[in-house]
């Protein structure tokens, strides 16, 4: 899931409370490799309804009453990023409502707890929870430099044609001298001078265009080399972040506490709002992706209730 940016308050009052539902600016995008713990409980509802919005409201109220420093957000647009070959991924089209929680005023902004309740008909519900740690996003290298278009180096008038004009001018001068024709001499002279000027100007433009093309090419090759250097550096940073996003630090302690607080609070809410009113738990699962940080639990969800 992308790191929580500045939040976009979208206030929505519920029918049962005045708890504001604040939606994050960017909806959660979940990736399987970021999940460090996941839990779920299949519940036979017996007609009792508790949707994700209600869970958000009750969870936010409960944590605020305990003065727990956790920010709670609600979004109807959470989705998964499906990982494919070569590390590429695409965003799944399906969107579901989810509650997202992050530690308030913490440097560990890459930790998030996600929860939601999905229904299959009216009699079955699936309470889903997960703890995720996403790699921080390094700075983007930007687009690959575009090869510059070459400036046209072809003369407007071919040199052969200009040389022919000079020859014609000289021939006219020669004939004018034989016939003592001043007008023919002037035409030949002006034609030859004009052709020489055209030849000089044409070749100067050709030299300037060639020089400019060479400069542009050198700049392009430099820009490509710099871009490739940035790409390589960012790739190394990404690998480093993936390796060290859960290196031993106080983050481990915060993660464990946050997970336990969120899990137990949600279990308490589901018990009070569903189980105590006639719903029943049929199956639960807990899956730990990194036992060094989160040991496998010897208890099932709702065992304490």
NORKA-V548401 format. One record per pair of residues at least 6 apart in sequence whose C-alpha atoms are under 8 Angstrom apart, sorted by the first residue. I is the first residue (numbers start at 1). GAP is how many residues later the second one is. Records with the same first field share a line. If there is no record, write none. Layout:
I=GAP ; GAP
//
This chain:
1=27 ; 28 ; 29 ; 30 ; 33 ; 133
2=24 ; 26 ; 27 ; 132
3=106 ; 107 ; 131 ; 133 ; 134
4=20 ; 21 ; 22 ; 105
5=19 ; 20 ; 21
6=18 ; 19
7=15 ; 16 ; 17 ; 18
8=14 ; 15 ; 16 ; 17
9=12 ; 13 ; 14 ; 15
10=11 ; 12 ; 13
11=9 ; 10 ; 11 ; 12
12=7 ; 8 ; 9 ; 10
13=6 ; 7 ; 8
14=6 ; 40
17=40
19=38 ; 41 ; 42
20=37
21=35 ; 36 ; 52 ; 53
22=50 ; 51 ; 52 ; 53
23=50 ; 51 ; 52
24=49 ; 50 ; 51
27=48 ; 50 ; 51 ; 52
28=47 ; 49 ; 50 ; 51 ; 72
29=49 ; 50 ; 51 ; 52 ; 62
30=48 ; 49 ; 50 ; 51
31=49 ; 50 ; 51 ; 52
32=49 ; 50 ; 51
34=98 ; 99 ; 100 ; 101
35=95 ; 96 ; 97 ; 98 ; 254
36=94 ; 95 ; 96 ; 97 ; 252 ; 253 ; 254
37=93 ; 94 ; 95 ; 249 ; 250 ; 251 ; 252 ; 253 ; 257
38=90 ; 91 ; 92 ; 93 ; 248 ; 249 ; 250
39=89 ; 90 ; 91 ; 245 ; 246 ; 247 ; 248 ; 262
40=86 ; 87 ; 88 ; 89 ; 244 ; 245 ; 246 ; 261
41=85 ; 86 ; 87 ; 240 ; 241 ; 242 ; 243 ; 244 ; 260
42=82 ; 83 ; 84 ; 85 ; 239 ; 240 ; 241 ; 242
43=81 ; 82 ; 83 ; 84 ; 236 ; 237 ; 238 ; 239 ; 240
44=79 ; 80 ; 81 ; 235 ; 236 ; 237 ; 238
45=77 ; 78 ; 79 ; 80 ; 229 ; 233 ; 234 ; 235
46=76 ; 77 ; 232 ; 233
47=75 ; 76 ; 232
48=75 ; 226 ; 229 ; 230 ; 231
49=73 ; 225
50=67 ; 220 ; 223 ; 224
51=65 ; 66 ; 67
52=45 ; 46 ; 47 ; 63 ; 64 ; 65 ; 66
53=21 ; 44 ; 46
55=44 ; 61 ; 211 ; 214
56=16 ; 17 ; 18 ; 43
58=211
59=206 ; 207 ; 210
60=12
62=203
63=6 ; 7
69=34 ; 35 ; 36
70=31 ; 32 ; 33 ; 34
71=30 ; 31 ; 32 ; 33
72=27 ; 28 ; 29 ; 30
73=26 ; 27 ; 28
74=23 ; 24 ; 25 ; 26
75=22 ; 23 ; 24 ; 25
76=19 ; 20 ; 21 ; 22
77=18 ; 19 ; 20 ; 21
78=17 ; 18 ; 19 ; 20
79=12 ; 13 ; 14 ; 15 ; 16 ; 17
80=11 ; 12
81=8 ; 9 ; 10 ; 11
82=7 ; 8 ; 9 ; 10
83=6 ; 7
84=6
97=19
98=16 ; 17 ; 18 ; 19
99=15 ; 16 ; 17
100=12 ; 13 ; 14 ; 15
101=11 ; 12 ; 13
102=7 ; 9 ; 10 ; 11
103=6 ; 8 ; 9 ; 155
108=143
110=23 ; 24 ; 25 ; 26
111=20 ; 21 ; 22 ; 23 ; 144
112=19 ; 20 ; 21
113=16 ; 17 ; 18 ; 19 ; 146 ; 149
114=15 ; 16 ; 17 ; 18
115=12 ; 13 ; 14 ; 15
116=11 ; 12 ; 13
117=8 ; 9 ; 10 ; 11
118=7 ; 8 ; 9 ; 10
119=6 ; 7
129=134
131=128
133=112 ; 113
134=111
135=103 ; 106 ; 107 ; 110
136=105
137=101
138=96 ; 99 ; 100
139=95
140=94
141=86 ; 89 ; 90 ; 93
142=85
144=80 ; 83
145=75 ; 78 ; 79 ; 82
146=74
147=70 ; 73
148=68 ; 69 ; 72
150=63
151=58 ; 59 ; 61 ; 62
152=57
153=52 ; 53 ; 54 ; 56 ; 57
154=52
155=47 ; 48 ; 50 ; 51
156=46
157=45
159=40
162=33 ; 34 ; 36 ; 37
163=32 ; 36
165=26 ; 27 ; 30
166=25 ; 26 ; 27 ; 29 ; 30
167=25
168=20 ; 24
169=18 ; 19 ; 20 ; 21 ; 22 ; 23
170=18 ; 19 ; 22
171=17
172=12 ; 13 ; 15 ; 16
173=11 ; 12 ; 13 ; 14 ; 15 ; 16
174=11
175=6 ; 9 ; 10
176=6 ; 7 ; 8 ; 9
177=8
246=6
252=41
256=37 ; 38
267=34 ; 35 ; 38
268=37
271=31 ; 34
274=6
275=6
284=16 ; 17
285=15 ; 16
286=11 ; 14 ; 15
287=9
288=6 ; 7 ; 8
//
